[in-house]
């Protein structure tokens, strides 16, 4: 390793001699007052549009979107529970009407129960196969 370090130093010295100046001489020639920098073009590769705030009301941030999705899911779940509860009420009333022999009323109540659960196919299947539909 020591020989590699020596070879590297020799290579550095030869390169400095070839170029004609050492680093110290270059820095000595630099004067802050004499420097005049000109920027010809902005070569920044950063996407500047991504940093700008989008004030368009039709768009929203990801966090706001996810929050709205969560609220919507909660609202739909609660609505589904309410509809299922109403369906169960209509179903119980229809079963009582069927036992009393009031078949038209039972059928009407079963139809109301079906309307309440239009998005619950398994419950719909159970109601359709009930006794009042068979007779």
SEZA-180530 format. One record per residue: z, y, x of N, C-alpha, C in turn. Coordinates in steps of 0.02 Angstrom, whole numbers, plus 50000, padded with zeros to 5 digits. Example, Ala and Ser with C-alpha at 12.3 -4.5 7.8 and 13.67 -1.06 7.14 Angstrom:
2
503904971650660503904977550615503904983550660503544988850642503574994750684503945000250645
This chain:
135
500004994050041500005000050000500005006350043500345005950099500365011850142499675013450169499285008350184498605009550209498175012550154498285010450091497905013250036498075020650026498705022450034498905029450028498585033650082498565030850143498245034550199497495035350186497175030050161496465030550146496325035750092496775035950044496695040849989496765047950015497255049150059497345055850088496745057750129496485053050169495885054450209495295056150164495215052550110494675053850062494745060650030495365062550012495475069149982495305074750031495515073950094495365079150144494615079750156494265074150160493545074350170493195077650111493435076250050493135079349991493245086849991493845089050011493985096250014493555099650066493475096250123493045099150175492325099550151492105094550116491415094450091491305099950040491795101049997491735106249947491825113249977492145113650034492195119950070492835123750059493215122250009493835125949997494395121149979494995123249994495575119349973495825122449909496265118849875496535121349811496915127949821497275128449876497665134449888497215140549895496645139649929496175145249937495875147249870495725142449827495445144049761495935147949719496565145849719497075149249679497215156249707497165157049772497285163549803496745168549782496135166249773495585170649753495635172849680495985168849639496035170549569496515176349559496295181149521496715186849505496695187449429497275187949399497305188049326496935194049296496945199549329496615205549303495855205049308495615201249355494895200749364494575195349320494995191349287494725186049245494465188949180493885187149162493585189449099493295183249064493645181049013493435174948978493045176748916492515173248904492115174248844492045167548809492175167748744492085161748703491415162348668490965157948685490295158248657490255154948589490615149648580490615146248515491265142448507491465141648444492075137848429491885130548426492125126648474491945119648477492515115148452492935117948411493485114048383493215108848336493485102848341493235097348301493705096048241494215100048234494705099148180494365100948114494495096948064494235098247997494655103847966494395109947969494775115747946494855115747870494395112847835494435112747762495025108547738495205103547776495765099247757496425102947762496465107947805497085111747813497175117147760496625119147729496675124247677496975121347614497385125347581497675123247518497145123547465497095118347427496605118047374496935120747311496755126647291497065129947233496695128347168496245123647170495865121847111496335118147063496415120547001496895117346955496665110346931496035108846941495805102246918495975096646967496215098347027496415093247075497175093647085497455088147108498185087947120498325083847182498915084747208499115081047268499255073747250499285069647301499415062547290500105061347260500595065347283501275064547258501305066247184500975071747164500965073747094500605068547052500055065847079499685060747043500105054547032500455052247084500875046247077501455047547029501735053547029502275055246983502015055046911501425057746899501135057546832500985050446811500745046346857500615039346841501265035746821501805037246857502445034146841502685036346772502635042846759502845045446693502425042346637501775041646649501335038746599501505031446586501655027846640501845020746631502495020146592502975024446607503615024346570503495025946496503085031046483502945033046414502605027346376502115024146408501765018646375502225012746362502695011446409503165005946401503625007346342503885013446337504335015246281503955014946215503335017246215502935017046154502815009746133502685005446182502574998346167503204995246137503794997146163504424994446136504524996746064504375003246050504445005745981503975002145934503345001245955502864997745912503064990545901503334987345953503554980345946504144979945898504594984845901505174984845856504944985745783504464990345772504194991345704503844984945680503484981645725503134975545708503634970145686504184969545723504694964645706504994966045637505094972545622505364974445557504884972445501504244974145510503744972245459503694964645453503754961145508503704953845507504284950745469504894953445479505474950845442505404952245367505174958345351505084960045280504554955545249504024954145286503484949845261503744942745251504154940345296504434933545289504874933045227505274938245214505694938345154505254938445091504744942645092504294943045034503944936345023503764933045076503434926445071503894921345040504534921345061505024916545034505144917744959505094924044938505194925644867504564924244826504024922744860503404921244824502964927344813503124932944843502724939044837502194938944893501674935144882501184933844934500764940044952500584944044901500194950044915500584955044957501234955844939501654960344978501754957645049501844951145056501924948145122501294949145164500714948245133500094949145169500014956445192500194961045147500154968145164500624969845222501224967145220501704968545274501484965345339501194959345336500934956245397500364960445426499934963145382499394967545406499674973745441500214976545413500524982345445500814980445514501094974445517501364972045581500794971245632500224968845609499654968045654499424974745680499414979845637499214986545658499674989345712500314987545709500794990045757500704986945826500444980945829500394977545893499674976445914499244981045901498534980145916498404978445989498854980246035498744978946106499154973046132499464969346087499864963546108499544957246079499054954246113498684948646084499104942346070499614940846110500004934846097500404935446033500684941246021501064942445959500584942145899499994944845908499504944745855499324937545836499244933345886499084926345873499634922945833500264924445850500824921445814500834923645741500694929945729500694932345661500124929345621499534928845652498964926145616499054918945596499464915345633499574908245616500194907345573500454912645545501054912145504500904908745438501414907045401501334903245339500944907045286501024913645283500684917345229499934917345238499694916945298498974916745310498684909845295499104904645303498864897845290498764896745215499244899245173499194898145101498794903545072
